[in-house]
Amino acid sequence: MFLGFPTHGSRPATVFNGYFEHAQNIDGKNYIVFNTCRMVPGKTLEIMQTEIEKKGGSVVNKRTFKGLFRIKMSKVEEFVEELNQELMKS
Ligand SMILES: Cc1cc2nc3c(=O)[nH]c(=O)nc-3n(C[C@H](O)[C@H](O)[C@H](O)COP(=O)(O)O)c2cc1C
C-alpha cells in the first residue's frame, strides 16, 4: 500500500486520523509511506509508522518530499525507481 499525507504542523494532516479510524485490514500489510512539506517534515513519517505498526502493518520504505514552492517530481521518480530496483531484487 502507498500512503501519503501533506504535513500540517509537523505531523500528518488530520485526514490521517480518519484513515486510521476507518481503515480495516491494516494487519499484515506492507506500507510505503510518504509525506509532502514545504520545509519542516517534523515527525510525520514516524507518527504514520507508529500507527501502522500498532495495527499490525509494516512500513517497508518511507520518504519525505520537500518543496518550498513545488515538490520536485525528479525526487518522486528517483524514489519510484529505487522501489522498482528493490522489487527486482526480491
Ligand atoms: C495548516 C497547514 C500546516 C502546514 N504545516 C507545515 C509544516 O509543519 N511543515 C511544512 O514543511 N509544511 C507545512 N505546510 C505545507 C504543506 O505541507 C504543503 O502545503 C503540502 O505538503 C502540500 O504541498 P502543496 O501546497 O505544494 O500542494 C502546512 C500547510 C498547511 C495548510
Ligand as a Chemical Component Dictionary entry (heavy atoms), coordinates in Angstrom:
data_LIG
# 
_chem_comp.id                   LIG 
_chem_comp.type                 NON-POLYMER 
_chem_comp.pdbx_formal_charge   0 
_chem_comp.three_letter_code    LIG 
# 
loop_
_chem_comp_atom.comp_id 
_chem_comp_atom.atom_id 
_chem_comp_atom.alt_atom_id 
_chem_comp_atom.type_symbol 
_chem_comp_atom.charge 
_chem_comp_atom.model_Cartn_x 
_chem_comp_atom.model_Cartn_y 
_chem_comp_atom.model_Cartn_z 
_chem_comp_atom.pdbx_ordinal 
LIG C1  C1  C 0 -2.389 24.110 8.005  1  
LIG C2  C2  C 0 -1.071 23.827 7.325  2  
LIG C3  C3  C 0 0.036  23.474 8.102  3  
LIG C4  C4  C 0 1.269  23.211 7.489  4  
LIG N1  N1  N 0 2.331  22.825 8.258  5  
LIG C5  C5  C 0 3.517  22.565 7.671  6  
LIG C6  C6  C 0 4.641  22.156 8.459  7  
LIG O1  O1  O 0 4.582  21.974 9.671  8  
LIG N2  N2  N 0 5.812  21.916 7.804  9  
LIG C7  C7  C 0 5.956  22.102 6.440  10 
LIG O2  O2  O 0 7.049  21.926 5.942  11 
LIG N3  N3  N 0 4.892  22.426 5.677  12 
LIG C8  C8  C 0 3.679  22.689 6.248  13 
LIG N4  N4  N 0 2.602  23.030 5.464  14 
LIG C9  C9  C 0 2.733  22.995 3.996  15 
LIG C10 C10 C 0 2.125  21.684 3.467  16 
LIG O3  O3  O 0 2.811  20.553 3.972  17 
LIG C11 C11 C 0 2.127  21.666 1.931  18 
LIG O4  O4  O 0 1.225  22.628 1.546  19 
LIG C12 C12 C 0 1.722  20.294 1.472  20 
LIG O5  O5  O 0 2.807  19.408 1.606  21 
LIG C13 C13 C 0 1.185  20.245 0.052  22 
LIG O6  O6  O 0 2.022  20.867 -0.845 23 
LIG P1  P1  P 0 1.362  21.852 -1.910 24 
LIG O7  O7  O 0 0.799  23.009 -1.109 25 
LIG O8  O8  O 0 2.524  22.234 -2.798 26 
LIG O9  O9  O 0 0.315  21.056 -2.612 27 
LIG C14 C14 C 0 1.391  23.320 6.061  28 
LIG C15 C15 C 0 0.264  23.680 5.303  29 
LIG C16 C16 C 0 -0.948 23.928 5.909  30 
LIG C17 C17 C 0 -2.149 24.305 5.054  31 
# 
loop_
_chem_comp_bond.comp_id 
_chem_comp_bond.atom_id_1 
_chem_comp_bond.atom_id_2 
_chem_comp_bond.value_order 
_chem_comp_bond.pdbx_ordinal 
LIG C1  C2  SING 1  
LIG C2  C3  SING 2  
LIG C2  C16 DOUB 3  
LIG C3  C4  DOUB 4  
LIG C4  N1  SING 5  
LIG C4  C14 SING 6  
LIG N1  C5  DOUB 7  
LIG C5  C6  SING 8  
LIG C5  C8  SING 9  
LIG C6  O1  DOUB 10 
LIG C6  N2  SING 11 
LIG N2  C7  SING 12 
LIG C7  O2  DOUB 13 
LIG C7  N3  SING 14 
LIG N3  C8  DOUB 15 
LIG C8  N4  SING 16 
LIG N4  C9  SING 17 
LIG N4  C14 SING 18 
LIG C9  C10 SING 19 
LIG C10 O3  SING 20 
LIG C10 C11 SING 21 
LIG C11 O4  SING 22 
LIG C11 C12 SING 23 
LIG C12 O5  SING 24 
LIG C12 C13 SING 25 
LIG C13 O6  SING 26 
LIG O6  P1  SING 27 
LIG P1  O7  DOUB 28 
LIG P1  O8  SING 29 
LIG P1  O9  SING 30 
LIG C14 C15 DOUB 31 
LIG C15 C16 SING 32 
LIG C16 C17 SING 33 
# 
